[in-house]
Amino acid sequence: MAKNADIRNQLANKVNSVQTQSEEEPKTIAGYLKKLQPELQKALPKHITPERITRIVLTTIRNNPALQECSPGSLLGAVMQSAQLGLEPGLVGHCYFVPFWNNKEKRREVQFIIGYKGMIDLARRSGHIQSIYAYTVHEADKFVYELGLHPKLIHKPATGQRGEMTHVYAVAHFKEGGYQFEVLTKHDVENVRNRSKSKDNGPWITDYEEMAKKTVVRRIWKYLPISIEIQQQVSQDETVRKDITAEAQSVYDDELVHGSSDVPVINAPEPEQTKEENQEVKPSVQDDADPFNGEPINTKQDEFPFDD
């Protein structure tokens, strides 16, 4: 896999070239993705082809039409993030593309979120972990865990109706021997969810238990023998790129989003003008490098060249 810095330099050169030929710019999401395929080929691992990631992204957009309201640059930036990490978005659960309201730019952008399966996949790439897994515990299950000098964890899932989720836990077994586990209560998970910018939409609503598993895997992460490179990859979680050449920026950056009350859920109306009048809007330093200018892209069904 090519180094991210090299890929960004190549993309920046391509963007500069594209800006001089704006009349030839694609007008559909499929067109942009097709134009991006040479760069995707350089970033993707061998087992994922540009054609495959294109089909998956188009399916993801169809399943979540609110993504069409986001700036094209941030959407393609999320696509490039998933490609560089070798994670597939959407139903696979490796990662998610979630629309959110950027209060500074006054537009919707795409937030890149790593899923539970993506976290597991990244952890296994370290080469030092024999197995890693997470499970949810429910009211009817038998569940006992102890800490101290001799930690113990026993979980016997009930059959039939298991009731509400009460706990979630993760276990990692190391190749050199030994193991580590972490347990969170549902209350712990809710505290994490309530701090999320996407607590009311995206995977926290559609895949709650998967996000609970991801939360406990993130908690155990600090005990795992993970390389610096993998740690840096995980830092891409809950970030946004303004375009394919920009650095990923955390959605928790105060310069990006001012207050969670201004972040609408999917299909919610944008903040009223009266709320925006007293807020200063500064131009982004990445605007000159964005060939898309935040304009919406035509996404009609007959414009997708990579349909299954």
C-alpha positions as CSV (number, residue, x, y, z in Angstrom):
1,M,0.0,0.0,0.0
2,A,1.4,3.4,-1.0
3,K,2.3,5.8,1.8
4,N,-0.5,8.3,2.6
5,A,1.8,11.3,2.2
6,D,2.8,10.2,-1.3
7,I,-0.8,9.6,-2.2
8,R,-1.8,13.1,-1.0
9,N,0.9,14.7,-3.1
10,Q,-0.2,12.8,-6.1
11,L,-3.8,13.8,-5.5
12,A,-2.8,17.4,-5.0
13,N,-1.1,17.5,-8.4
14,K,-4.2,15.9,-9.9
15,V,-6.5,18.4,-8.4
16,N,-4.3,21.3,-9.7
17,S,-4.5,19.7,-13.2
18,V,-8.3,19.2,-12.9
19,Q,-8.9,22.8,-11.9
20,T,-7.6,24.0,-15.3
21,Q,-10.1,21.7,-17.0
22,S,-13.3,22.5,-15.0
23,E,-15.4,22.2,-18.2
24,E,-14.6,18.5,-18.2
25,E,-15.6,17.8,-14.6
26,P,-18.0,14.9,-14.1
27,K,-21.5,15.8,-13.0
28,T,-22.5,12.7,-11.2
29,I,-21.1,10.9,-8.1
30,A,-20.4,7.9,-10.3
31,G,-18.4,10.1,-12.6
32,Y,-16.3,11.5,-9.8
33,L,-15.7,8.0,-8.5
34,K,-14.7,6.8,-11.9
35,K,-12.2,9.7,-12.3
36,L,-10.9,8.8,-8.8
37,Q,-10.2,5.2,-9.6
38,P,-6.5,5.5,-10.5
39,E,-5.8,7.0,-7.0
40,L,-8.1,4.4,-5.4
41,Q,-6.0,1.7,-7.1
42,K,-2.8,3.1,-5.5
43,A,-4.4,3.3,-2.0
44,L,-6.5,0.1,-1.8
45,P,-5.1,-3.3,-0.6
46,K,-4.9,-6.0,-3.2
47,H,-8.1,-7.8,-2.1
48,I,-10.3,-4.7,-2.8
49,T,-10.6,-3.4,-6.4
50,P,-11.6,0.2,-7.3
51,E,-14.7,-1.2,-9.1
52,R,-15.7,-3.0,-5.9
53,I,-15.3,0.1,-3.6
54,T,-17.2,2.2,-6.2
55,R,-20.2,-0.2,-6.2
56,I,-20.2,-0.3,-2.4
57,V,-20.1,3.5,-2.1
58,L,-22.9,4.0,-4.6
59,T,-25.0,1.4,-2.7
60,T,-24.2,3.3,0.5
61,I,-25.4,6.6,-1.0
62,R,-28.6,5.0,-2.3
63,N,-29.3,3.6,1.2
64,N,-28.7,7.0,2.8
65,P,-29.9,9.7,0.4
66,A,-28.8,12.4,2.9
67,L,-25.3,11.9,1.7
68,Q,-26.3,13.5,-1.5
69,E,-26.8,16.8,0.4
70,C,-23.1,16.8,1.6
71,S,-20.3,18.6,-0.1
72,P,-18.8,16.3,-2.9
73,G,-15.3,17.0,-1.6
74,S,-16.0,15.6,1.9
75,L,-17.8,12.6,0.4
76,L,-14.8,11.7,-1.9
77,G,-12.5,12.4,1.1
78,A,-14.4,9.8,3.1
79,V,-14.1,7.4,0.2
80,M,-10.3,7.9,0.1
81,Q,-10.1,7.4,3.9
82,S,-11.8,4.1,3.6
83,A,-9.6,3.1,0.7
84,Q,-6.4,4.0,2.5
85,L,-7.4,2.0,5.6
86,G,-8.7,-0.9,3.5
87,L,-12.1,-0.7,5.1
88,E,-15.4,-1.2,3.2
89,P,-18.3,1.3,4.1
90,G,-21.9,0.5,4.6
91,L,-23.6,-2.8,5.5
92,V,-20.3,-4.7,5.9
93,G,-19.8,-2.7,9.1
94,H,-16.1,-1.8,8.6
95,C,-16.8,1.9,8.4
96,Y,-19.7,4.4,8.0
97,F,-20.3,7.6,6.1
98,V,-22.4,9.8,8.3
99,P,-23.8,13.3,7.2
100,F,-23.4,16.1,9.8
101,W,-23.8,19.9,9.7
102,N,-20.5,21.8,9.6
103,N,-21.5,25.0,11.4
104,K,-18.4,26.9,10.4
105,E,-18.7,26.1,6.6
106,K,-22.6,26.3,6.8
107,R,-23.0,23.1,4.8
108,R,-23.4,19.3,5.3
109,E,-20.2,17.2,5.2
110,V,-19.5,13.5,5.5
111,Q,-18.1,12.2,8.8
112,F,-15.9,9.0,8.5
113,I,-16.6,6.6,11.4
114,I,-14.8,3.3,11.9
115,G,-17.1,0.4,12.8
116,Y,-16.7,-2.5,15.2
117,K,-15.6,-4.9,12.4
118,G,-13.1,-2.3,11.1
119,M,-11.6,-1.9,14.6
120,I,-11.2,-5.7,14.8
121,D,-9.6,-5.8,11.4
122,L,-7.1,-3.0,12.2
123,A,-6.2,-4.7,15.5
124,R,-5.5,-8.1,13.8
125,R,-3.1,-6.4,11.3
126,S,-0.6,-5.8,14.1
127,G,0.5,-9.4,13.9
128,H,0.7,-9.8,17.7
129,I,-2.9,-10.7,18.4
130,Q,-4.1,-14.3,18.1
131,S,-7.8,-13.4,18.4
132,I,-9.9,-10.5,19.4
133,Y,-13.7,-10.4,19.8
134,A,-16.6,-8.6,21.6
135,Y,-20.0,-9.6,22.7
136,T,-23.1,-7.9,24.2
137,V,-24.6,-9.2,27.4
138,H,-28.4,-9.3,28.0
139,E,-30.7,-9.5,31.0
140,A,-31.4,-13.2,30.7
141,D,-27.8,-14.2,30.2
142,K,-25.6,-15.6,32.9
143,F,-22.7,-13.2,33.3
144,V,-20.0,-13.0,36.0
145,Y,-16.7,-11.2,35.9
146,E,-14.1,-10.5,38.5
147,L,-11.1,-8.2,38.6
148,G,-8.0,-8.3,40.9
149,L,-5.1,-10.7,41.0
150,H,-7.0,-13.4,39.1
151,P,-9.4,-11.8,36.7
152,K,-12.3,-14.0,35.5
153,L,-15.1,-13.6,33.0
154,I,-18.0,-16.1,32.4
155,H,-20.7,-15.4,29.9
156,K,-23.5,-18.0,29.1
157,P,-26.0,-16.4,26.6
158,A,-29.6,-17.3,27.1
159,T,-31.7,-18.9,24.4
160,G,-34.8,-17.3,23.1
161,Q,-35.7,-13.8,24.4
162,R,-32.6,-12.4,26.0
163,G,-34.0,-9.1,27.1
164,E,-32.2,-5.7,27.0
165,M,-28.5,-5.2,26.7
166,T,-26.8,-4.7,30.1
167,H,-23.1,-5.0,29.4
168,V,-20.6,-5.3,26.5
169,Y,-17.1,-6.8,26.7
170,A,-14.1,-7.4,24.6
171,V,-11.3,-10.0,24.9
172,A,-7.9,-10.1,23.2
173,H,-5.6,-13.1,23.2
174,F,-2.0,-12.5,22.4
175,K,0.2,-14.7,20.2
176,E,2.9,-14.7,22.9
177,G,0.4,-15.9,25.5
178,G,-1.8,-14.1,27.9
179,Y,-5.0,-12.1,27.3
180,Q,-6.8,-8.9,28.2
181,F,-10.5,-8.2,28.6
182,E,-12.5,-5.1,29.3
183,V,-16.2,-4.8,30.4
184,L,-18.5,-1.8,30.1
185,T,-22.1,-1.4,31.4
186,K,-24.8,0.0,29.1
187,H,-24.6,3.2,31.2
188,D,-20.9,3.4,30.2
189,V,-21.8,3.0,26.6
190,E,-24.5,5.6,26.8
191,N,-22.0,8.1,28.2
192,V,-19.8,7.6,25.2
193,R,-22.7,7.8,22.8
194,N,-23.9,11.1,24.4
195,R,-20.5,12.7,23.7
196,S,-20.7,11.7,20.0
197,K,-21.6,14.3,17.3
198,S,-23.6,11.5,15.6
199,K,-25.5,10.2,18.6
200,D,-28.9,10.8,17.0
201,N,-28.2,9.4,13.5
202,G,-25.9,7.0,11.7
203,P,-24.7,3.7,13.3
204,W,-25.6,4.8,16.8
205,I,-29.3,4.4,15.6
206,T,-29.0,1.7,13.0
207,D,-26.3,-0.5,14.6
208,Y,-26.4,0.3,18.3
209,E,-24.9,-3.0,19.5
210,E,-22.1,-2.9,16.9
211,M,-21.2,0.6,18.1
212,A,-21.3,-0.7,21.7
213,K,-18.8,-3.4,20.7
214,K,-16.6,-0.8,19.0
215,T,-16.7,1.3,22.1
216,V,-15.4,-1.5,24.3
217,V,-12.7,-2.4,21.7
218,R,-11.6,1.2,21.7
219,R,-11.3,1.0,25.5
220,I,-9.2,-2.1,25.4
221,W,-7.0,-0.7,22.6
222,K,-4.5,0.9,25.0
223,Y,-3.6,-2.5,26.3
224,L,-2.9,-4.1,22.9
225,P,0.5,-4.4,21.2
226,I,-0.4,-2.1,18.4
227,S,2.1,-0.4,16.1
228,I,2.3,3.3,15.7
229,E,1.0,3.0,12.1
230,I,-2.1,1.2,13.2
231,Q,-2.6,3.7,16.0
232,Q,-2.5,6.5,13.4
233,Q,-5.0,4.7,11.3
234,V,-7.4,4.5,14.2
235,S,-7.0,8.2,14.7
236,Q,-9.0,8.6,11.4
237,D,-12.1,7.7,13.4
238,E,-14.8,10.4,13.5
239,T,-13.0,12.8,11.2
240,V,-13.9,14.7,8.0
241,R,-11.8,15.7,5.0
242,K,-12.8,18.8,3.0
243,D,-11.5,17.1,-0.2
244,I,-9.4,14.2,-1.2
245,T,-6.1,16.1,-0.7
246,A,-6.9,17.5,2.8
247,E,-5.8,16.2,6.1
248,A,-8.5,14.4,8.2
249,Q,-9.9,16.8,10.8
250,S,-11.7,15.7,13.9
251,V,-15.4,16.6,14.1
252,Y,-14.8,17.5,17.7
253,D,-12.5,20.4,16.7
254,D,-14.2,23.6,18.0
255,E,-13.1,25.3,14.8
256,L,-15.2,22.8,12.8
257,V,-18.4,22.4,14.7
258,H,-19.6,24.8,17.4
259,G,-21.8,23.0,19.8
260,S,-23.7,19.8,19.3
261,S,-27.1,21.6,19.4
262,D,-26.3,22.9,16.0
263,V,-25.8,19.5,14.5
264,P,-29.1,18.3,13.0
265,V,-30.1,14.7,12.5
266,I,-30.5,13.3,9.0
267,N,-33.2,15.1,7.0
268,A,-33.6,17.7,9.7
269,P,-33.8,21.4,8.6
270,E,-30.7,23.4,8.5
271,P,-30.1,26.0,11.3
272,E,-32.2,29.1,10.8
273,Q,-30.6,32.2,9.5
274,T,-31.3,34.0,12.7
275,K,-29.0,31.6,14.5
276,E,-26.2,32.1,11.9
277,E,-26.2,35.9,11.7
278,N,-24.0,36.4,14.8
279,Q,-21.5,33.7,13.8
280,E,-18.4,34.6,11.8
281,V,-17.8,32.6,8.7
282,K,-14.1,32.4,7.7
283,P,-13.0,30.9,4.4
284,S,-11.4,27.5,4.7
285,V,-7.7,27.2,3.8
286,Q,-8.6,24.2,1.7
287,D,-11.1,26.0,-0.5
288,D,-8.5,26.7,-3.2
289,A,-7.7,23.0,-3.4
290,D,-11.3,21.9,-3.7
291,P,-12.4,21.4,-7.3
292,F,-15.9,20.7,-6.3
293,N,-16.8,24.0,-4.7
294,G,-19.4,22.4,-2.5
295,E,-21.9,22.0,-5.3
296,P,-24.4,19.1,-5.2
297,I,-23.9,16.2,-7.6
298,N,-26.5,14.7,-9.9
299,T,-27.2,11.2,-8.5
300,K,-30.0,10.0,-10.8
301,Q,-30.3,6.1,-11.0
302,D,-29.4,6.1,-14.8
303,E,-26.2,8.0,-14.1
304,F,-24.5,5.1,-12.2
305,P,-22.2,3.1,-14.5
306,F,-21.2,0.5,-11.9
307,D,-24.5,-1.0,-11.0
308,D,-24.5,-4.6,-10.0
